[in-house]
Amino acid sequence: MPADYSNQLGDILDFIQATVKRLKRSPDKPAPFLTKRERNRQNAAKNNNSSSRKGRRGQRARNQDCVLREIHLNVTDLGLGYKTKEELIFRYCSGSCEKSVTLYDQILNNLTQNRKLVSDKIRPQPCCRPIAFDDDLSFLDDNLSTYHILRKHSAKKCGCV
């Protein structure tokens, strides 16, 4: 049996060598594997200079000033009454949404200025707010007696709403 394996090994080596030579001659080189994120970045870079981006330009420019920021805090610093030494990274939304003013916002502004609408609760401009939240945060208090869960406590993504 060992003699059969050596004959097969020679055949396998010949096959590999022939395949490598064929690949070297081939004008089509296989595309490198890219993750979805890398492909999106490449597509965005390609589209930066093209005029086909006009339809999305407003959407990107709108949210430019509304950004996600973060600060490292102790859970007690949140001011919710919890006594614990647990720490977290608190993410929040900050910035203006002046670039994302819509026709609706302009109409609201005109109606409030002309006193057609009178209300202290009407805001005739969009606000920079979370549009998605981080996962829940779980922790024990300092006495190790009570288990707490904070839901929707920290922003994950911001947008002009």
MODELLER restraints for C-alpha pairs under 7 A, 6 or more apart:
rsr = mdl.restraints
at = mdl.atoms
rsr.add(forms.Gaussian(group=physical.xy_distance, feature=features.Distance(at['CA:47:A'], at['CA:53:A']), mean=6.16, stdev=0.5))
rsr.add(forms.Gaussian(group=physical.xy_distance, feature=features.Distance(at['CA:62:A'], at['CA:97:A']), mean=6.87, stdev=0.5))
rsr.add(forms.Gaussian(group=physical.xy_distance, feature=features.Distance(at['CA:62:A'], at['CA:99:A']), mean=4.94, stdev=0.5))
rsr.add(forms.Gaussian(group=physical.xy_distance, feature=features.Distance(at['CA:62:A'], at['CA:100:A']), mean=4.63, stdev=0.5))
rsr.add(forms.Gaussian(group=physical.xy_distance, feature=features.Distance(at['CA:63:A'], at['CA:97:A']), mean=6.95, stdev=0.5))
rsr.add(forms.Gaussian(group=physical.xy_distance, feature=features.Distance(at['CA:63:A'], at['CA:159:A']), mean=6.12, stdev=0.5))
rsr.add(forms.Gaussian(group=physical.xy_distance, feature=features.Distance(at['CA:63:A'], at['CA:160:A']), mean=6.45, stdev=0.5))
rsr.add(forms.Gaussian(group=physical.xy_distance, feature=features.Distance(at['CA:65:A'], at['CA:95:A']), mean=5.28, stdev=0.5))
rsr.add(forms.Gaussian(group=physical.xy_distance, feature=features.Distance(at['CA:65:A'], at['CA:96:A']), mean=5.56, stdev=0.5))
rsr.add(forms.Gaussian(group=physical.xy_distance, feature=features.Distance(at['CA:65:A'], at['CA:97:A']), mean=6.40, stdev=0.5))
rsr.add(forms.Gaussian(group=physical.xy_distance, feature=features.Distance(at['CA:66:A'], at['CA:93:A']), mean=6.73, stdev=0.5))
rsr.add(forms.Gaussian(group=physical.xy_distance, feature=features.Distance(at['CA:66:A'], at['CA:94:A']), mean=5.67, stdev=0.5))
rsr.add(forms.Gaussian(group=physical.xy_distance, feature=features.Distance(at['CA:66:A'], at['CA:95:A']), mean=4.41, stdev=0.5))
rsr.add(forms.Gaussian(group=physical.xy_distance, feature=features.Distance(at['CA:66:A'], at['CA:96:A']), mean=5.68, stdev=0.5))
rsr.add(forms.Gaussian(group=physical.xy_distance, feature=features.Distance(at['CA:66:A'], at['CA:97:A']), mean=6.25, stdev=0.5))
rsr.add(forms.Gaussian(group=physical.xy_distance, feature=features.Distance(at['CA:66:A'], at['CA:128:A']), mean=5.52, stdev=0.5))
rsr.add(forms.Gaussian(group=physical.xy_distance, feature=features.Distance(at['CA:66:A'], at['CA:158:A']), mean=6.68, stdev=0.5))
rsr.add(forms.Gaussian(group=physical.xy_distance, feature=features.Distance(at['CA:66:A'], at['CA:159:A']), mean=6.31, stdev=0.5))
rsr.add(forms.Gaussian(group=physical.xy_distance, feature=features.Distance(at['CA:66:A'], at['CA:160:A']), mean=6.79, stdev=0.5))
rsr.add(forms.Gaussian(group=physical.xy_distance, feature=features.Distance(at['CA:67:A'], at['CA:93:A']), mean=5.69, stdev=0.5))
rsr.add(forms.Gaussian(group=physical.xy_distance, feature=features.Distance(at['CA:67:A'], at['CA:94:A']), mean=5.52, stdev=0.5))
rsr.add(forms.Gaussian(group=physical.xy_distance, feature=features.Distance(at['CA:67:A'], at['CA:95:A']), mean=6.20, stdev=0.5))
rsr.add(forms.Gaussian(group=physical.xy_distance, feature=features.Distance(at['CA:67:A'], at['CA:158:A']), mean=6.22, stdev=0.5))
rsr.add(forms.Gaussian(group=physical.xy_distance, feature=features.Distance(at['CA:68:A'], at['CA:91:A']), mean=6.60, stdev=0.5))
rsr.add(forms.Gaussian(group=physical.xy_distance, feature=features.Distance(at['CA:68:A'], at['CA:92:A']), mean=5.72, stdev=0.5))
rsr.add(forms.Gaussian(group=physical.xy_distance, feature=features.Distance(at['CA:68:A'], at['CA:93:A']), mean=4.76, stdev=0.5))
rsr.add(forms.Gaussian(group=physical.xy_distance, feature=features.Distance(at['CA:68:A'], at['CA:94:A']), mean=6.44, stdev=0.5))
rsr.add(forms.Gaussian(group=physical.xy_distance, feature=features.Distance(at['CA:68:A'], at['CA:157:A']), mean=6.59, stdev=0.5))
rsr.add(forms.Gaussian(group=physical.xy_distance, feature=features.Distance(at['CA:68:A'], at['CA:158:A']), mean=5.98, stdev=0.5))
rsr.add(forms.Gaussian(group=physical.xy_distance, feature=features.Distance(at['CA:69:A'], at['CA:91:A']), mean=5.52, stdev=0.5))
rsr.add(forms.Gaussian(group=physical.xy_distance, feature=features.Distance(at['CA:69:A'], at['CA:92:A']), mean=5.38, stdev=0.5))
rsr.add(forms.Gaussian(group=physical.xy_distance, feature=features.Distance(at['CA:69:A'], at['CA:93:A']), mean=6.13, stdev=0.5))
rsr.add(forms.Gaussian(group=physical.xy_distance, feature=features.Distance(at['CA:69:A'], at['CA:94:A']), mean=6.87, stdev=0.5))
rsr.add(forms.Gaussian(group=physical.xy_distance, feature=features.Distance(at['CA:70:A'], at['CA:89:A']), mean=6.42, stdev=0.5))
rsr.add(forms.Gaussian(group=physical.xy_distance, feature=features.Distance(at['CA:70:A'], at['CA:90:A']), mean=5.46, stdev=0.5))
rsr.add(forms.Gaussian(group=physical.xy_distance, feature=features.Distance(at['CA:70:A'], at['CA:91:A']), mean=4.15, stdev=0.5))
rsr.add(forms.Gaussian(group=physical.xy_distance, feature=features.Distance(at['CA:70:A'], at['CA:92:A']), mean=6.11, stdev=0.5))
rsr.add(forms.Gaussian(group=physical.xy_distance, feature=features.Distance(at['CA:71:A'], at['CA:89:A']), mean=5.65, stdev=0.5))
rsr.add(forms.Gaussian(group=physical.xy_distance, feature=features.Distance(at['CA:71:A'], at['CA:90:A']), mean=5.32, stdev=0.5))
rsr.add(forms.Gaussian(group=physical.xy_distance, feature=features.Distance(at['CA:71:A'], at['CA:91:A']), mean=6.50, stdev=0.5))
rsr.add(forms.Gaussian(group=physical.xy_distance, feature=features.Distance(at['CA:72:A'], at['CA:88:A']), mean=5.94, stdev=0.5))
rsr.add(forms.Gaussian(group=physical.xy_distance, feature=features.Distance(at['CA:72:A'], at['CA:89:A']), mean=4.48, stdev=0.5))
rsr.add(forms.Gaussian(group=physical.xy_distance, feature=features.Distance(at['CA:72:A'], at['CA:90:A']), mean=6.15, stdev=0.5))
rsr.add(forms.Gaussian(group=physical.xy_distance, feature=features.Distance(at['CA:73:A'], at['CA:87:A']), mean=5.69, stdev=0.5))
rsr.add(forms.Gaussian(group=physical.xy_distance, feature=features.Distance(at['CA:73:A'], at['CA:88:A']), mean=5.56, stdev=0.5))
rsr.add(forms.Gaussian(group=physical.xy_distance, feature=features.Distance(at['CA:73:A'], at['CA:89:A']), mean=6.17, stdev=0.5))
rsr.add(forms.Gaussian(group=physical.xy_distance, feature=features.Distance(at['CA:73:A'], at['CA:90:A']), mean=6.70, stdev=0.5))
rsr.add(forms.Gaussian(group=physical.xy_distance, feature=features.Distance(at['CA:74:A'], at['CA:85:A']), mean=6.42, stdev=0.5))
rsr.add(forms.Gaussian(group=physical.xy_distance, feature=features.Distance(at['CA:74:A'], at['CA:86:A']), mean=5.88, stdev=0.5))
rsr.add(forms.Gaussian(group=physical.xy_distance, feature=features.Distance(at['CA:74:A'], at['CA:87:A']), mean=4.23, stdev=0.5))
rsr.add(forms.Gaussian(group=physical.xy_distance, feature=features.Distance(at['CA:74:A'], at['CA:88:A']), mean=6.20, stdev=0.5))
rsr.add(forms.Gaussian(group=physical.xy_distance, feature=features.Distance(at['CA:75:A'], at['CA:84:A']), mean=6.61, stdev=0.5))
rsr.add(forms.Gaussian(group=physical.xy_distance, feature=features.Distance(at['CA:75:A'], at['CA:86:A']), mean=5.77, stdev=0.5))
rsr.add(forms.Gaussian(group=physical.xy_distance, feature=features.Distance(at['CA:75:A'], at['CA:87:A']), mean=5.56, stdev=0.5))
rsr.add(forms.Gaussian(group=physical.xy_distance, feature=features.Distance(at['CA:75:A'], at['CA:88:A']), mean=6.60, stdev=0.5))
rsr.add(forms.Gaussian(group=physical.xy_distance, feature=features.Distance(at['CA:76:A'], at['CA:82:A']), mean=5.42, stdev=0.5))
rsr.add(forms.Gaussian(group=physical.xy_distance, feature=features.Distance(at['CA:76:A'], at['CA:83:A']), mean=5.65, stdev=0.5))
rsr.add(forms.Gaussian(group=physical.xy_distance, feature=features.Distance(at['CA:76:A'], at['CA:84:A']), mean=6.09, stdev=0.5))
rsr.add(forms.Gaussian(group=physical.xy_distance, feature=features.Distance(at['CA:82:A'], at['CA:141:A']), mean=6.80, stdev=0.5))
rsr.add(forms.Gaussian(group=physical.xy_distance, feature=features.Distance(at['CA:83:A'], at['CA:141:A']), mean=5.71, stdev=0.5))
rsr.add(forms.Gaussian(group=physical.xy_distance, feature=features.Distance(at['CA:83:A'], at['CA:142:A']), mean=5.87, stdev=0.5))
rsr.add(forms.Gaussian(group=physical.xy_distance, feature=features.Distance(at['CA:84:A'], at['CA:141:A']), mean=4.75, stdev=0.5))
rsr.add(forms.Gaussian(group=physical.xy_distance, feature=features.Distance(at['CA:84:A'], at['CA:142:A']), mean=4.65, stdev=0.5))
rsr.add(forms.Gaussian(group=physical.xy_distance, feature=features.Distance(at['CA:85:A'], at['CA:142:A']), mean=6.78, stdev=0.5))
rsr.add(forms.Gaussian(group=physical.xy_distance, feature=features.Distance(at['CA:86:A'], at['CA:139:A']), mean=6.87, stdev=0.5))
rsr.add(forms.Gaussian(group=physical.xy_distance, feature=features.Distance(at['CA:90:A'], at['CA:154:A']), mean=5.56, stdev=0.5))
rsr.add(forms.Gaussian(group=physical.xy_distance, feature=features.Distance(at['CA:91:A'], at['CA:154:A']), mean=5.13, stdev=0.5))
rsr.add(forms.Gaussian(group=physical.xy_distance, feature=features.Distance(at['CA:91:A'], at['CA:155:A']), mean=5.12, stdev=0.5))
rsr.add(forms.Gaussian(group=physical.xy_distance, feature=features.Distance(at['CA:91:A'], at['CA:156:A']), mean=6.94, stdev=0.5))
rsr.add(forms.Gaussian(group=physical.xy_distance, feature=features.Distance(at['CA:92:A'], at['CA:154:A']), mean=6.39, stdev=0.5))
rsr.add(forms.Gaussian(group=physical.xy_distance, feature=features.Distance(at['CA:92:A'], at['CA:155:A']), mean=5.26, stdev=0.5))
rsr.add(forms.Gaussian(group=physical.xy_distance, feature=features.Distance(at['CA:93:A'], at['CA:128:A']), mean=6.18, stdev=0.5))
rsr.add(forms.Gaussian(group=physical.xy_distance, feature=features.Distance(at['CA:93:A'], at['CA:129:A']), mean=5.73, stdev=0.5))
rsr.add(forms.Gaussian(group=physical.xy_distance, feature=features.Distance(at['CA:93:A'], at['CA:130:A']), mean=6.22, stdev=0.5))
rsr.add(forms.Gaussian(group=physical.xy_distance, feature=features.Distance(at['CA:93:A'], at['CA:155:A']), mean=6.94, stdev=0.5))
rsr.add(forms.Gaussian(group=physical.xy_distance, feature=features.Distance(at['CA:93:A'], at['CA:158:A']), mean=5.75, stdev=0.5))
rsr.add(forms.Gaussian(group=physical.xy_distance, feature=features.Distance(at['CA:94:A'], at['CA:128:A']), mean=6.26, stdev=0.5))
rsr.add(forms.Gaussian(group=physical.xy_distance, feature=features.Distance(at['CA:95:A'], at['CA:128:A']), mean=6.24, stdev=0.5))
rsr.add(forms.Gaussian(group=physical.xy_distance, feature=features.Distance(at['CA:96:A'], at['CA:128:A']), mean=6.29, stdev=0.5))
rsr.add(forms.Gaussian(group=physical.xy_distance, feature=features.Distance(at['CA:97:A'], at['CA:126:A']), mean=5.91, stdev=0.5))
rsr.add(forms.Gaussian(group=physical.xy_distance, feature=features.Distance(at['CA:97:A'], at['CA:127:A']), mean=6.03, stdev=0.5))
rsr.add(forms.Gaussian(group=physical.xy_distance, feature=features.Distance(at['CA:97:A'], at['CA:128:A']), mean=6.17, stdev=0.5))
rsr.add(forms.Gaussian(group=physical.xy_distance, feature=features.Distance(at['CA:97:A'], at['CA:160:A']), mean=5.77, stdev=0.5))
rsr.add(forms.Gaussian(group=physical.xy_distance, feature=features.Distance(at['CA:100:A'], at['CA:160:A']), mean=6.93, stdev=0.5))
rsr.add(forms.Gaussian(group=physical.xy_distance, feature=features.Distance(at['CA:101:A'], at['CA:125:A']), mean=6.36, stdev=0.5))
rsr.add(forms.Gaussian(group=physical.xy_distance, feature=features.Distance(at['CA:101:A'], at['CA:126:A']), mean=6.49, stdev=0.5))
rsr.add(forms.Gaussian(group=physical.xy_distance, feature=features.Distance(at['CA:105:A'], at['CA:124:A']), mean=5.07, stdev=0.5))
rsr.add(forms.Gaussian(group=physical.xy_distance, feature=features.Distance(at['CA:105:A'], at['CA:125:A']), mean=5.51, stdev=0.5))
rsr.add(forms.Gaussian(group=physical.xy_distance, feature=features.Distance(at['CA:108:A'], at['CA:124:A']), mean=5.23, stdev=0.5))
rsr.add(forms.Gaussian(group=physical.xy_distance, feature=features.Distance(at['CA:109:A'], at['CA:124:A']), mean=4.91, stdev=0.5))
rsr.add(forms.Gaussian(group=physical.xy_distance, feature=features.Distance(at['CA:111:A'], at['CA:117:A']), mean=5.54, stdev=0.5))
rsr.add(forms.Gaussian(group=physical.xy_distance, feature=features.Distance(at['CA:112:A'], at['CA:118:A']), mean=6.17, stdev=0.5))
rsr.add(forms.Gaussian(group=physical.xy_distance, feature=features.Distance(at['CA:126:A'], at['CA:160:A']), mean=5.69, stdev=0.5))
rsr.add(forms.Gaussian(group=physical.xy_distance, feature=features.Distance(at['CA:126:A'], at['CA:161:A']), mean=5.12, stdev=0.5))
rsr.add(forms.Gaussian(group=physical.xy_distance, feature=features.Distance(at['CA:127:A'], at['CA:160:A']), mean=5.27, stdev=0.5))
rsr.add(forms.Gaussian(group=physical.xy_distance, feature=features.Distance(at['CA:127:A'], at['CA:161:A']), mean=5.26, stdev=0.5))
rsr.add(forms.Gaussian(group=physical.xy_distance, feature=features.Distance(at['CA:128:A'], at['CA:158:A']), mean=6.67, stdev=0.5))
rsr.add(forms.Gaussian(group=physical.xy_distance, feature=features.Distance(at['CA:128:A'], at['CA:159:A']), mean=5.61, stdev=0.5))
rsr.add(forms.Gaussian(group=physical.xy_distance, feature=features.Distance(at['CA:128:A'], at['CA:160:A']), mean=4.59, stdev=0.5))
rsr.add(forms.Gaussian(group=physical.xy_distance, feature=features.Distance(at['CA:128:A'], at['CA:161:A']), mean=6.34, stdev=0.5))
rsr.add(forms.Gaussian(group=physical.xy_distance, feature=features.Distance(at['CA:129:A'], at['CA:158:A']), mean=5.58, stdev=0.5))
rsr.add(forms.Gaussian(group=physical.xy_distance, feature=features.Distance(at['CA:129:A'], at['CA:159:A']), mean=5.70, stdev=0.5))
rsr.add(forms.Gaussian(group=physical.xy_distance, feature=features.Distance(at['CA:129:A'], at['CA:160:A']), mean=6.24, stdev=0.5))
rsr.add(forms.Gaussian(group=physical.xy_distance, feature=features.Distance(at['CA:129:A'], at['CA:161:A']), mean=6.42, stdev=0.5))
rsr.add(forms.Gaussian(group=physical.xy_distance, feature=features.Distance(at['CA:130:A'], at['CA:155:A']), mean=5.33, stdev=0.5))
rsr.add(forms.Gaussian(group=physical.xy_distance, feature=features.Distance(at['CA:130:A'], at['CA:156:A']), mean=7.00, stdev=0.5))
rsr.add(forms.Gaussian(group=physical.xy_distance, feature=features.Distance(at['CA:130:A'], at['CA:157:A']), mean=5.71, stdev=0.5))
rsr.add(forms.Gaussian(group=physical.xy_distance, feature=features.Distance(at['CA:130:A'], at['CA:158:A']), mean=4.38, stdev=0.5))
rsr.add(forms.Gaussian(group=physical.xy_distance, feature=features.Distance(at['CA:130:A'], at['CA:159:A']), mean=6.24, stdev=0.5))
rsr.add(forms.Gaussian(group=physical.xy_distance, feature=features.Distance(at['CA:131:A'], at['CA:157:A']), mean=5.64, stdev=0.5))
rsr.add(forms.Gaussian(group=physical.xy_distance, feature=features.Distance(at['CA:131:A'], at['CA:158:A']), mean=5.33, stdev=0.5))
rsr.add(forms.Gaussian(group=physical.xy_distance, feature=features.Distance(at['CA:131:A'], at['CA:159:A']), mean=5.93, stdev=0.5))
rsr.add(forms.Gaussian(group=physical.xy_distance, feature=features.Distance(at['CA:132:A'], at['CA:155:A']), mean=6.15, stdev=0.5))
rsr.add(forms.Gaussian(group=physical.xy_distance, feature=features.Distance(at['CA:132:A'], at['CA:156:A']), mean=5.20, stdev=0.5))
rsr.add(forms.Gaussian(group=physical.xy_distance, feature=features.Distance(at['CA:132:A'], at['CA:157:A']), mean=5.04, stdev=0.5))
rsr.add(forms.Gaussian(group=physical.xy_distance, feature=features.Distance(at['CA:133:A'], at['CA:152:A']), mean=5.39, stdev=0.5))
rsr.add(forms.Gaussian(group=physical.xy_distance, feature=features.Distance(at['CA:133:A'], at['CA:154:A']), mean=5.75, stdev=0.5))
rsr.add(forms.Gaussian(group=physical.xy_distance, feature=features.Distance(at['CA:133:A'], at['CA:155:A']), mean=4.44, stdev=0.5))
rsr.add(forms.Gaussian(group=physical.xy_distance, feature=features.Distance(at['CA:133:A'], at['CA:156:A']), mean=4.51, stdev=0.5))
rsr.add(forms.Gaussian(group=physical.xy_distance, feature=features.Distance(at['CA:133:A'], at['CA:157:A']), mean=6.79, stdev=0.5))
rsr.add(forms.Gaussian(group=physical.xy_distance, feature=features.Distance(at['CA:134:A'], at['CA:152:A']), mean=6.57, stdev=0.5))
rsr.add(forms.Gaussian(group=physical.xy_distance, feature=features.Distance(at['CA:134:A'], at['CA:154:A']), mean=5.52, stdev=0.5))
rsr.add(forms.Gaussian(group=physical.xy_distance, feature=features.Distance(at['CA:134:A'], at['CA:155:A']), mean=5.75, stdev=0.5))
rsr.add(forms.Gaussian(group=physical.xy_distance, feature=features.Distance(at['CA:134:A'], at['CA:156:A']), mean=4.94, stdev=0.5))
rsr.add(forms.Gaussian(group=physical.xy_distance, feature=features.Distance(at['CA:136:A'], at['CA:149:A']), mean=6.55, stdev=0.5))
rsr.add(forms.Gaussian(group=physical.xy_distance, feature=features.Distance(at['CA:136:A'], at['CA:150:A']), mean=5.60, stdev=0.5))
rsr.add(forms.Gaussian(group=physical.xy_distance, feature=features.Distance(at['CA:136:A'], at['CA:151:A']), mean=4.79, stdev=0.5))
rsr.add(forms.Gaussian(group=physical.xy_distance, feature=features.Distance(at['CA:136:A'], at['CA:152:A']), mean=6.71, stdev=0.5))
rsr.add(forms.Gaussian(group=physical.xy_distance, feature=features.Distance(at['CA:137:A'], at['CA:149:A']), mean=5.54, stdev=0.5))
rsr.add(forms.Gaussian(group=physical.xy_distance, feature=features.Distance(at['CA:137:A'], at['CA:150:A']), mean=5.07, stdev=0.5))
rsr.add(forms.Gaussian(group=physical.xy_distance, feature=features.Distance(at['CA:137:A'], at['CA:151:A']), mean=6.73, stdev=0.5))
rsr.add(forms.Gaussian(group=physical.xy_distance, feature=features.Distance(at['CA:138:A'], at['CA:148:A']), mean=5.64, stdev=0.5))
rsr.add(forms.Gaussian(group=physical.xy_distance, feature=features.Distance(at['CA:138:A'], at['CA:149:A']), mean=4.43, stdev=0.5))
rsr.add(forms.Gaussian(group=physical.xy_distance, feature=features.Distance(at['CA:138:A'], at['CA:150:A']), mean=6.46, stdev=0.5))
rsr.add(forms.Gaussian(group=physical.xy_distance, feature=features.Distance(at['CA:139:A'], at['CA:147:A']), mean=5.83, stdev=0.5))
rsr.add(forms.Gaussian(group=physical.xy_distance, feature=features.Distance(at['CA:139:A'], at['CA:148:A']), mean=5.43, stdev=0.5))
rsr.add(forms.Gaussian(group=physical.xy_distance, feature=features.Distance(at['CA:139:A'], at['CA:149:A']), mean=6.63, stdev=0.5))
rsr.add(forms.Gaussian(group=physical.xy_distance, feature=features.Distance(at['CA:140:A'], at['CA:146:A']), mean=5.69, stdev=0.5))
rsr.add(forms.Gaussian(group=physical.xy_distance, feature=features.Distance(at['CA:140:A'], at['CA:147:A']), mean=4.58, stdev=0.5))
rsr.add(forms.Gaussian(group=physical.xy_distance, feature=features.Distance(at['CA:140:A'], at['CA:148:A']), mean=6.12, stdev=0.5))
rsr.add(forms.Gaussian(group=physical.xy_distance, feature=features.Distance(at['CA:141:A'], at['CA:147:A']), mean=6.70, stdev=0.5))
